[in-house]
Amino acid sequence: MAKKKSTFVCRSCGYETSGWMGKCPSCQEYNTFDEVKETHAMPSDAKPSLKAGWIAERGTSKLSEVSRETEPRFSSGITELNRILGGGFVEGSMTLVGGDPGIGKSTLLMQVCGAVEVTGEILYVSGEESKSQIRMRADRLGVARDSISLCSQTSFEHISELITERKPSLCIIDSIQTLYSEEISAAPGSVSQTREVTAGLLRLAKSLNVPIVLVGHVTKDGAIAGPRIIEHMVDTVLYFEGDGSSTLRMLRATKNRFGSTGEMAFFEMTQKGLMGVENASALLLSGRPHMAPGSVITSVVEGSRAILLEIQALLSPTAYANPQRMTQGLERNRVSMLLAVLESKCRVGLSNMDAYINVVGGMRIDETASDLAILCAVFSSVSGKPLRENTLVLGEVGLTGELRPVSDLEKRISDAARLGFTACVLPGASKKAAERLPVKIEYIYVDSLSEAIDVLF
């Protein structure tokens, strides 16, 4: 019998150590180590799905001799989902879908079962719901397909035998944290169980050429629960984003071996399930106030398309010794830095005011092209003067107050012109790029933050 030992694995990055540590030396996170009992050798009577490898070839091959044939794809039946997958599911691939509870993961995958363009069997494995509960969801979504097979099971050994026997055209596992292997003495959802079960499913997907979709729970920090190595093992990682109080849902591809990363799909939650939204900018800007102080429109690029967003700022006298800086959808440290630039270069007194800055619609902005729009919203709120109507604001702000050019101007401005925007504020360094654009709207060029404030207000 193999000798057992205990190791400690970081659930954030997968770093392993022989003893417990308060802080992970790899990812610098605190209190993320879980104890894992492992064996040096796999039991001789272990299931083939656990101990067998999926690559049977030995030796090497020259790069020039390897076939150029692309992996065969098939459509998911949902246009927005195909967009971020790169055209559809790839045979033998493994996709991980994560998101907050109730955001629509199971709803989307049930809709995929009804719309996916395959002729074979579709296997839906649920470790959280009974078959009758799954049927109720299918009836609500109007999914009625004879080729869908349901399985309520949490044993990996049983599921692996079922997949090997049936060889379905598509397999959905809801969710990976509920599965367990009898060969591992740990509770379902633990680091060792989740890691080994995922590895077993990966071997099945590659050896049988069966596309498998996993549903992953998320932690309170918004990351997939379990070891971070799961995201490295799968081919595609999709994250659901959005405010639970809103009907808008965003699905972002953070990893995709068969397509571009950073793509984002938009859905609207309705009584009949998730409906794709092609014109996301119009939906995000619907209901926005006109000529209201503190409201500015900017554009961000998500994958291959530009999205128009509204940034709102509210500043009020503080009741504390240190003023508060609250942000929603923006990195607070960068916003604090931008506020310091505004206070220094434009002599705006913000040291005695609380600042609340929000990106409307539940979106998160990571790029710097919205810096000028953030500061214009702040100045508009402080001065009580609204920005000019139907004006788009773009520009990165440096620490000395200079404005730097932004990329993908054609995408951003074309989308804005289609929605009725008549003017765009741009850094002077983007003048040559803007003059080459086929879109003819009014361009307002500014070289510094102080100049932008003078021109706009």
DOPALO-314799 format. One line per field, with one value per residue (C-alpha): residue in three letters; x, y, z; residue number from 1. Coordinates in Angstrom, 3 decimals. Example, Ala and Ser with C-alpha at 12.3 -4.5 7.8 and 13.67 -1.06 7.14 Angstrom:
! DOPALO-314799
residuo = (ALA, SER)
X = (12.300, 13.670)
Y = (-4.500, -1.060)
Z = (7.800, 7.140)
num = (1, 2)
END
This chain:
! DOPALO-314799
residuo = (MET, ALA, LYS, LYS, LYS, SER, THR, PHE, VAL, CYS, ARG, SER, CYS, GLY, TYR, GLU, THR, SER, GLY, TRP, MET, GLY, LYS, CYS, PRO, SER, CYS, GLN, GLU, TYR, ASN, THR, PHE, ASP, GLU, VAL, LYS, GLU, THR, HIS, ALA, MET, PRO, SER, ASP, ALA, LYS, PRO, SER, LEU, LYS, ALA, GLY, TRP, ILE, ALA, GLU, ARG, GLY, THR, SER, LYS, LEU, SER, GLU, VAL, SER, ARG, GLU, THR, GLU, PRO, ARG, PHE, SER, SER, GLY, ILE, THR, GLU, LEU, ASN, ARG, ILE, LEU, GLY, GLY, GLY, PHE, VAL, GLU, GLY, SER, MET, THR, LEU, VAL, GLY, GLY, ASP, PRO, GLY, ILE, GLY, LYS, SER, THR, LEU, LEU, MET, GLN, VAL, CYS, GLY, ALA, VAL, GLU, VAL, THR, GLY, GLU, ILE, LEU, TYR, VAL, SER, GLY, GLU, GLU, SER, LYS, SER, GLN, ILE, ARG, MET, ARG, ALA, ASP, ARG, LEU, GLY, VAL, ALA, ARG, ASP, SER, ILE, SER, LEU, CYS, SER, GLN, THR, SER, PHE, GLU, HIS, ILE, SER, GLU, LEU, ILE, THR, GLU, ARG, LYS, PRO, SER, LEU, CYS, ILE, ILE, ASP, SER, ILE, GLN, THR, LEU, TYR, SER, GLU, GLU, ILE, SER, ALA, ALA, PRO, GLY, SER, VAL, SER, GLN, THR, ARG, GLU, VAL, THR, ALA, GLY, LEU, LEU, ARG, LEU, ALA, LYS, SER, LEU, ASN, VAL, PRO, ILE, VAL, LEU, VAL, GLY, HIS, VAL, THR, LYS, ASP, GLY, ALA, ILE, ALA, GLY, PRO, ARG, ILE, ILE, GLU, HIS, MET, VAL, ASP, THR, VAL, LEU, TYR, PHE, GLU, GLY, ASP, GLY, SER, SER, THR, LEU, ARG, MET, LEU, ARG, ALA, THR, LYS, ASN, ARG, PHE, GLY, SER, THR, GLY, GLU, MET, ALA, PHE, PHE, GLU, MET, THR, GLN, LYS, GLY, LEU, MET, GLY, VAL, GLU, ASN, ALA, SER, ALA, LEU, LEU, LEU, SER, GLY, ARG, PRO, HIS, MET, ALA, PRO, GLY, SER, VAL, ILE, THR, SER, VAL, VAL, GLU, GLY, SER, ARG, ALA, ILE, LEU, LEU, GLU, ILE, GLN, ALA, LEU, LEU, SER, PRO, THR, ALA, TYR, ALA, ASN, PRO, GLN, ARG, MET, THR, GLN, GLY, LEU, GLU, ARG, ASN, ARG, VAL, SER, MET, LEU, LEU, ALA, VAL, LEU, GLU, SER, LYS, CYS, ARG, VAL, GLY, LEU, SER, ASN, MET, ASP, ALA, TYR, ILE, ASN, VAL, VAL, GLY, GLY, MET, ARG, ILE, ASP, GLU, THR, ALA, SER, ASP, LEU, ALA, ILE, LEU, CYS, ALA, VAL, PHE, SER, SER, VAL, SER, GLY, LYS, PRO, LEU, ARG, GLU, ASN, THR, LEU, VAL, LEU, GLY, GLU, VAL, GLY, LEU, THR, GLY, GLU, LEU, ARG, PRO, VAL, SER, ASP, LEU, GLU, LYS, ARG, ILE, SER, ASP, ALA, ALA, ARG, LEU, GLY, PHE, THR, ALA, CYS, VAL, LEU, PRO, GLY, ALA, SER, LYS, LYS, ALA, ALA, GLU, ARG, LEU, PRO, VAL, LYS, ILE, GLU, TYR, ILE, TYR, VAL, ASP, SER, LEU, SER, GLU, ALA, ILE, ASP, VAL, LEU, PHE)
X = (0.000, 1.305, 2.450, 0.195, 1.404, -0.128, 0.696, -0.765, -1.999, -2.856, -6.395, -5.583, -2.517, -1.882, 1.421, 2.328, 4.290, 4.915, 3.593, 0.849, 1.728, -0.252, 0.806, 1.387, 4.890, 3.692, 0.484, 0.916, -2.606, -3.398, -5.083, -5.415, -3.679, -5.741, -4.445, -4.434, -3.719, -1.957, -0.313, 3.008, 1.596, -1.798, -3.458, -3.032, -6.779, -7.606, -10.094, -8.541, -10.090, -7.937, -4.582, -4.501, -3.026, -4.844, -1.779, -0.831, 1.894, 5.554, 8.599, 8.780, 7.490, 8.908, 6.833, 6.741, 5.240, 2.356, -1.007, -2.358, -5.945, -7.935, -9.987, -13.569, -16.176, -19.915, -22.231, -23.693, -26.876, -26.486, -24.892, -23.435, -21.909, -20.367, -18.775, -16.652, -15.975, -14.471, -17.222, -18.540, -17.452, -14.376, -14.527, -12.518, -12.289, -13.073, -14.829, -15.220, -18.148, -18.073, -20.247, -22.169, -25.075, -28.269, -26.602, -27.660, -25.008, -27.411, -29.987, -27.512, -26.291, -29.824, -30.514, -27.350, -28.718, -31.794, -30.046, -26.651, -26.144, -25.267, -27.001, -25.774, -26.669, -26.339, -25.489, -26.453, -24.922, -26.107, -24.760, -26.985, -30.476, -32.774, -33.993, -37.430, -35.892, -33.893, -37.062, -38.863, -36.131, -36.232, -40.017, -39.702, -37.095, -39.031, -36.307, -37.743, -35.221, -35.305, -31.520, -30.953, -30.095, -30.187, -28.014, -28.133, -24.848, -21.789, -19.551, -16.786, -16.343, -19.995, -19.910, -16.693, -18.152, -21.281, -19.268, -17.055, -20.052, -22.280, -19.617, -22.035, -21.695, -21.724, -21.408, -22.305, -21.169, -23.100, -21.027, -17.407, -17.319, -20.005, -18.110, -15.880, -13.688, -13.830, -10.061, -9.351, -10.121, -11.268, -14.601, -16.286, -15.244, -11.852, -8.673, -7.539, -10.968, -11.595, -8.129, -8.124, -11.710, -10.998, -7.884, -9.927, -12.574, -9.834, -8.437, -11.895, -12.500, -9.203, -9.172, -12.836, -12.964, -16.005, -16.499, -17.164, -18.535, -17.937, -19.864, -17.669, -18.713, -17.075, -15.783, -16.746, -13.789, -15.277, -12.704, -13.454, -13.595, -10.894, -7.271, -6.290, -4.725, -8.224, -8.224, -4.851, -6.060, -9.162, -9.141, -11.613, -12.640, -15.837, -16.918, -20.408, -20.468, -23.246, -25.286, -27.754, -30.407, -30.165, -31.364, -28.115, -25.569, -22.040, -20.079, -16.336, -13.721, -10.607, -8.908, -9.485, -7.057, -9.232, -10.049, -9.250, -9.359, -11.069, -14.198, -17.475, -21.037, -24.117, -27.378, -30.629, -32.370, -36.035, -38.830, -37.756, -34.098, -31.042, -31.531, -28.498, -28.030, -26.303, -26.387, -25.102, -24.236, -27.859, -29.020, -26.370, -27.158, -30.917, -32.478, -29.407, -30.063, -29.591, -27.570, -27.088, -23.951, -21.615, -22.566, -20.069, -20.069, -16.910, -16.060, -14.160, -13.027, -13.961, -12.440, -13.422, -16.070, -16.450, -18.966, -20.272, -20.581, -21.836, -19.636, -21.361, -19.638, -21.042, -18.990, -20.240, -18.658, -17.092, -18.003, -14.757, -11.143, -10.154, -12.504, -13.930, -13.148, -15.808, -15.777, -17.956, -16.546, -13.230, -9.944, -9.996, -6.220, -6.145, -9.151, -7.401, -4.351, -6.466, -8.206, -4.781, -3.849, -7.104, -6.564, -2.964, -3.257, -6.695, -6.653, -9.904, -10.374, -11.195, -9.437, -12.613, -15.052, -16.182, -16.053, -18.449, -17.791, -19.835, -19.869, -23.549, -24.725, -22.424, -19.532, -15.912, -13.390, -9.766, -8.294, -6.935, -8.800, -11.556, -9.277, -10.364, -14.041, -13.684, -12.127, -14.644, -17.463, -15.826, -15.334, -18.876, -20.244, -18.115, -18.943, -22.568, -22.090, -23.219, -21.091, -22.132, -24.879, -24.060, -20.317, -17.942, -14.839, -11.657, -8.106, -5.488, -4.271, -0.649, 0.670, 1.804, -1.665, -0.803, -3.259, -2.055, -3.620, -6.018, -6.197, -9.009, -10.432, -12.433, -14.346, -15.101, -16.164, -18.115, -20.231, -20.778, -21.816, -24.293, -25.978, -26.308, -23.216, -22.140, -18.842, -15.813, -13.125, -9.720, -6.067, -4.172, -1.832, -4.768, -5.477, -3.784, -5.544, -8.932, -8.544, -8.220, -11.511, -14.492, -16.823, -17.416, -18.293, -16.933, -13.557, -12.364, -8.598, -6.996, -3.409, -3.697, -6.205, -6.393, -7.064, -9.844, -11.497, -11.264, -12.712, -15.543, -16.632)
Y = (0.000, 3.428, 5.622, 8.594, 12.056, 15.479, 18.435, 21.924, 23.409, 27.070, 27.235, 30.445, 29.433, 25.741, 26.274, 23.218, 23.051, 20.464, 22.660, 25.214, 28.848, 31.976, 33.725, 32.070, 32.916, 32.537, 34.625, 36.591, 35.680, 35.051, 31.971, 30.059, 26.766, 23.588, 20.267, 17.492, 13.844, 12.336, 9.049, 8.539, 5.870, 5.244, 2.053, -0.856, -1.412, 2.270, 3.049, 3.496, 6.939, 8.041, 6.440, 6.261, 9.005, 10.395, 10.809, 7.435, 8.675, 8.260, 9.908, 13.231, 14.742, 17.504, 20.674, 20.684, 17.166, 17.999, 18.410, 21.945, 20.793, 22.867, 21.341, 20.590, 22.896, 22.848, 25.729, 26.139, 27.496, 30.793, 33.630, 35.534, 32.360, 31.464, 34.913, 34.351, 30.672, 31.616, 30.050, 27.246, 24.247, 22.294, 18.508, 17.090, 20.444, 21.284, 24.528, 25.966, 28.315, 30.243, 32.875, 33.891, 31.713, 32.400, 34.457, 32.065, 29.344, 26.389, 28.364, 29.108, 25.507, 24.143, 26.516, 25.203, 21.665, 22.703, 24.732, 23.073, 21.784, 18.129, 14.926, 12.649, 12.344, 15.255, 14.153, 16.532, 15.472, 17.301, 16.791, 19.479, 18.883, 15.940, 14.958, 16.424, 19.797, 19.791, 18.938, 21.888, 24.248, 22.731, 23.211, 26.836, 27.496, 25.617, 22.978, 19.734, 17.465, 13.682, 13.363, 14.953, 12.405, 13.388, 11.945, 12.958, 11.564, 12.728, 9.641, 10.248, 6.528, 6.143, 9.259, 8.205, 4.789, 6.489, 8.853, 6.019, 3.862, 6.525, 8.790, 11.743, 14.602, 17.051, 16.495, 19.082, 18.684, 20.836, 21.332, 20.170, 20.894, 18.266, 15.376, 13.032, 10.034, 6.942, 6.516, 9.731, 10.031, 13.632, 15.442, 16.544, 20.052, 19.792, 20.752, 17.187, 15.955, 18.886, 18.679, 14.922, 14.766, 17.587, 15.766, 12.594, 14.417, 16.044, 12.627, 11.440, 14.510, 14.164, 10.369, 10.040, 13.371, 14.422, 18.158, 18.645, 21.793, 22.245, 24.556, 26.010, 27.677, 30.981, 32.298, 35.589, 37.161, 36.160, 33.445, 29.829, 27.800, 25.177, 25.162, 27.672, 24.835, 23.938, 27.037, 26.022, 22.503, 23.426, 24.884, 27.735, 29.722, 31.795, 34.090, 35.434, 39.066, 41.465, 42.991, 40.552, 43.289, 43.932, 41.791, 42.357, 39.532, 39.594, 36.472, 37.093, 34.719, 34.992, 32.047, 30.437, 28.114, 28.092, 31.792, 35.277, 36.093, 39.149, 38.662, 39.471, 38.373, 40.206, 38.592, 39.821, 37.600, 37.117, 34.710, 32.539, 32.468, 34.397, 36.329, 37.578, 41.349, 42.453, 46.215, 46.257, 49.972, 50.986, 48.816, 50.144, 53.775, 53.416, 55.577, 57.762, 61.320, 64.105, 67.197, 66.004, 67.075, 64.178, 62.019, 61.371, 58.809, 56.931, 53.868, 50.695, 47.897, 44.363, 41.831, 42.708, 45.358, 48.689, 49.282, 52.704, 53.175, 55.881, 56.994, 58.787, 60.727, 62.222, 64.385, 65.622, 67.251, 64.639, 64.018, 62.168, 63.145, 61.201, 61.553, 58.352, 57.127, 54.614, 53.076, 50.543, 48.969, 50.855, 50.187, 52.356, 52.920, 54.287, 56.502, 57.921, 58.654, 60.411, 62.507, 63.614, 64.704, 66.676, 68.366, 69.267, 70.405, 72.046, 73.297, 71.556, 71.105, 67.448, 66.894, 67.641, 65.811, 62.179, 60.799, 58.129, 56.962, 54.292, 52.552, 52.134, 48.659, 46.497, 46.640, 46.801, 49.077, 47.920, 50.027, 53.568, 55.168, 56.220, 58.300, 61.644, 60.675, 59.837, 63.211, 65.083, 63.395, 64.383, 68.017, 68.174, 66.999, 69.458, 72.455, 71.504, 72.019, 69.240, 68.114, 68.968, 66.604, 63.677, 64.029, 61.073, 61.534, 59.508, 59.881, 58.488, 60.900, 60.930, 62.063, 65.387, 66.044, 65.220, 63.296, 60.250, 58.640, 55.714, 52.675, 51.277, 54.707, 53.456, 50.915, 53.393, 56.342, 54.288, 52.796, 56.236, 57.805, 54.991, 55.818, 59.525, 61.066, 64.192, 65.125, 63.386, 64.709, 63.251, 63.773, 65.906, 62.959, 61.085, 63.789, 62.029, 58.752, 60.496, 62.370, 59.062, 57.736, 57.527, 58.686, 62.422, 63.890, 66.893, 66.250, 68.324, 67.927, 68.698, 68.142, 68.334, 67.817, 71.528, 72.352, 69.736, 71.232, 74.767, 73.716, 71.542, 73.562)
Z = (0.000, -0.909, 1.924, 2.497, 3.326, 3.760, 1.570, 1.590, -1.681, -2.352, -3.706, -5.601, -7.623, -6.900, -5.042, -2.928, 0.320, 3.007, 5.820, 6.330, 5.592, 6.347, 3.137, -0.225, -1.524, -5.122, -5.361, -2.087, -0.921, 2.753, 4.297, 1.026, 1.931, 2.237, 3.510, 0.919, 1.647, -1.328, -2.240, -4.003, -6.273, -7.863, -6.600, -8.993, -9.122, -9.827, -12.591, -16.056, -16.308, -13.375, -14.138, -17.959, -20.094, -23.112, -25.342, -26.845, -29.200, -28.350, -29.807, -31.607, -34.835, -36.983, -37.007, -40.819, -40.827, -38.496, -40.251, -40.690, -40.359, -37.887, -35.123, -36.253, -34.731, -34.364, -33.558, -30.080, -31.665, -29.769, -31.743, -28.795, -27.332, -30.696, -30.747, -27.648, -28.396, -31.746, -33.850, -31.661, -29.606, -30.675, -30.587, -27.701, -25.922, -22.310, -21.403, -17.891, -17.179, -13.899, -12.264, -9.163, -7.967, -9.905, -12.636, -15.399, -15.878, -15.850, -17.831, -20.618, -20.820, -20.960, -23.832, -25.495, -25.156, -27.097, -29.799, -30.352, -33.880, -33.303, -34.358, -31.575, -27.910, -25.468, -21.923, -19.088, -15.751, -12.626, -9.143, -7.625, -9.021, -9.598, -13.046, -12.344, -11.431, -14.651, -16.588, -14.992, -16.204, -19.677, -19.855, -18.738, -21.433, -24.094, -24.583, -25.915, -27.596, -27.591, -27.838, -24.384, -21.681, -18.003, -15.248, -11.569, -10.279, -8.332, -8.612, -11.122, -11.736, -12.738, -14.915, -16.664, -17.492, -18.850, -21.068, -22.308, -23.147, -24.734, -26.334, -26.484, -28.956, -26.028, -22.276, -19.609, -15.974, -13.466, -11.399, -11.057, -7.306, -6.616, -8.220, -6.244, -6.956, -4.778, -5.206, -3.253, 0.455, 0.527, 0.608, -2.642, -3.580, -1.895, -3.710, -4.383, -5.506, -7.840, -9.361, -9.965, -11.247, -13.681, -14.872, -15.351, -17.380, -19.454, -20.343, -21.344, -23.507, -25.362, -25.757, -26.809, -28.692, -26.635, -25.887, -22.173, -20.527, -16.785, -14.474, -11.724, -8.493, -7.607, -4.310, -2.693, -4.527, -7.889, -8.718, -9.604, -6.389, -6.015, -7.156, -9.830, -11.803, -13.073, -15.258, -16.690, -17.514, -19.510, -23.031, -22.508, -19.426, -19.501, -16.655, -16.101, -14.967, -14.121, -11.350, -9.810, -9.642, -13.395, -16.281, -18.216, -18.158, -19.582, -20.481, -20.834, -22.281, -20.109, -21.821, -25.199, -26.955, -30.072, -30.374, -29.122, -25.430, -24.003, -26.105, -24.369, -25.055, -23.770, -22.716, -21.251, -18.702, -19.607, -18.686, -21.620, -20.637, -21.779, -24.988, -26.923, -27.180, -30.381, -29.720, -26.141, -26.221, -26.838, -23.940, -21.540, -22.421, -22.296, -19.602, -19.108, -17.960, -20.493, -19.593, -16.013, -14.086, -13.305, -16.313, -19.139, -21.980, -22.963, -25.041, -24.146, -26.457, -25.403, -27.748, -31.304, -30.612, -28.858, -26.053, -25.036, -21.277, -18.956, -16.073, -13.229, -10.451, -7.268, -4.916, -1.566, 1.520, 3.754, 7.374, 8.114, 8.631, 5.528, 2.537, 1.056, -2.450, -3.542, -7.010, -8.815, -11.986, -11.711, -9.940, -6.832, -6.706, -10.243, -9.568, -6.485, -8.612, -11.266, -8.609, -7.352, -10.905, -11.236, -7.885, -8.715, -12.339, -12.290, -8.686, -7.800, -4.061, -3.433, -0.095, 1.848, -0.433, -0.711, -4.259, -5.545, -9.114, -10.865, -14.261, -15.111, -16.095, -13.975, -16.459, -15.345, -17.072, -17.092, -19.912, -19.521, -22.457, -20.029, -17.746, -19.194, -19.021, -15.314, -14.506, -16.643, -14.720, -11.421, -12.486, -13.853, -10.493, -8.506, -10.708, -11.314, -15.058, -17.434, -20.325, -23.857, -25.058, -27.400, -26.794, -26.442, -24.258, -24.834, -23.569, -21.196, -18.517, -17.356, -13.986, -15.446, -16.834, -20.456, -22.635, -24.511, -27.605, -27.503, -29.777, -31.944, -32.753, -35.734, -33.636, -30.866, -33.015, -35.565, -32.788, -31.242, -34.558, -35.166, -31.843, -32.667, -31.063, -32.889, -31.182, -29.723, -27.387, -28.342, -27.369, -29.862, -30.504, -32.090, -34.682, -37.611, -36.857, -36.529, -39.831, -41.684, -40.326, -42.695, -39.902, -40.083, -36.709, -34.846, -33.234, -30.282, -29.800, -26.451, -25.298, -21.518, -18.739, -17.926, -21.591, -21.719, -18.639, -20.106, -23.462, -22.147, -19.129)
num = (1, 2, 3, 4, 5, 6, 7, 8, 9, 10, 11, 12, 13, 14, 15, 16, 17, 18, 19, 20, 21, 22, 23, 24, 25, 26, 27, 28, 29, 30, 31, 32, 33, 34, 35, 36, 37, 38, 39, 40, 41, 42, 43, 44, 45, 46, 47, 48, 49, 50, 51, 52, 53, 54, 55, 56, 57, 58, 59, 60, 61, 62, 63, 64, 65, 66, 67, 68, 69, 70, 71, 72, 73, 74, 75, 76, 77, 78, 79, 80, 81, 82, 83, 84, 85, 86, 87, 88, 89, 90, 91, 92, 93, 94, 95, 96, 97, 98, 99, 100, 101, 102, 103, 104, 105, 106, 107, 108, 109, 110, 111, 112, 113, 114, 115, 116, 117, 118, 119, 120, 121, 122, 123, 124, 125, 126, 127, 128, 129, 130, 131, 132, 133, 134, 135, 136, 137, 138, 139, 140, 141, 142, 143, 144, 145, 146, 147, 148, 149, 150, 151, 152, 153, 154, 155, 156, 157, 158, 159, 160, 161, 162, 163, 164, 165, 166, 167, 168, 169, 170, 171, 172, 173, 174, 175, 176, 177, 178, 179, 180, 181, 182, 183, 184, 185, 186, 187, 188, 189, 190, 191, 192, 193, 194, 195, 196, 197, 198, 199, 200, 201, 202, 203, 204, 205, 206, 207, 208, 209, 210, 211, 212, 213, 214, 215, 216, 217, 218, 219, 220, 221, 222, 223, 224, 225, 226, 227, 228, 229, 230, 231, 232, 233, 234, 235, 236, 237, 238, 239, 240, 241, 242, 243, 244, 245, 246, 247, 248, 249, 250, 251, 252, 253, 254, 255, 256, 257, 258, 259, 260, 261, 262, 263, 264, 265, 266, 267, 268, 269, 270, 271, 272, 273, 274, 275, 276, 277, 278, 279, 280, 281, 282, 283, 284, 285, 286, 287, 288, 289, 290, 291, 292, 293, 294, 295, 296, 297, 298, 299, 300, 301, 302, 303, 304, 305, 306, 307, 308, 309, 310, 311, 312, 313, 314, 315, 316, 317, 318, 319, 320, 321, 322, 323, 324, 325, 326, 327, 328, 329, 330, 331, 332, 333, 334, 335, 336, 337, 338, 339, 340, 341, 342, 343, 344, 345, 346, 347, 348, 349, 350, 351, 352, 353, 354, 355, 356, 357, 358, 359, 360, 361, 362, 363, 364, 365, 366, 367, 368, 369, 370, 371, 372, 373, 374, 375, 376, 377, 378, 379, 380, 381, 382, 383, 384, 385, 386, 387, 388, 389, 390, 391, 392, 393, 394, 395, 396, 397, 398, 399, 400, 401, 402, 403, 404, 405, 406, 407, 408, 409, 410, 411, 412, 413, 414, 415, 416, 417, 418, 419, 420, 421, 422, 423, 424, 425, 426, 427, 428, 429, 430, 431, 432, 433, 434, 435, 436, 437, 438, 439, 440, 441, 442, 443, 444, 445, 446, 447, 448, 449, 450, 451, 452, 453, 454, 455, 456, 457)
END
